[in-house]
Amino acid sequence: ESSKFRADSLGNESEIDANDLVDIGVFGEDENGEEVTLYLTKHWVTSGEQQITVQVPSLPLRAGIDPRYKLVDRHKDDNVVAVTLDEDGQEGSG
């Protein structure tokens, strides 16, 4: 889910429509437990809920939007989430 806000000179925010190219990233671990980037590509992101499906070469552990924090964001802690497996063994963000 994405939203975009514009702040005035006093810091008052108002929501505006988003239609931006934003990095989508998926991360895993190598055999040494070090984080590796499995996928990092820009996608068009609009306001509201959307679904982006990507294929990666190995088990993903985390995924998110703007994972390198290139955009101004007052709530960076919700950009990347852990990837979990559902009952069928299929991956789903969680």
RAVENGI-V648105 format. One line per field, one symbol per residue. ss: DSSP state (H for helix, E for strand, L for the rest). psi: psi as a letter, one per 20 degrees, with the letter a starting at -180 (. if undefined). burial: b if it has 16 or more other C-alpha atoms within 10 Angstrom, else e. A space follows every 10 residues. Layout:
BEGIN
ss->???
psi->???
burial->???
END
This chain:
BEGIN
ss->LELEEEELLL LLEEEELLEE EEEEEEEEEL LLLLEEEEEE EEEEEELELL LLLLLLLLLL LEEEELLLLL LLLLLHHHLE EEEEELLLLL EEEL
psi->pqqpqpqaii jpqpprppmq oqppqpqbqa ijjqpqohpo qpqpprqapr pppqpqirpq hqqaplijlh qppimhijhp rqprpahjjq qqq.
burial->eeebeeeeee eeeeeeeeee ebbbbbbbbe eeeeeeebbb eeeebbeeee eeeeeeeeeb bbbbbbbeee eeeeeeeebb bebeeeeeee eeee
END
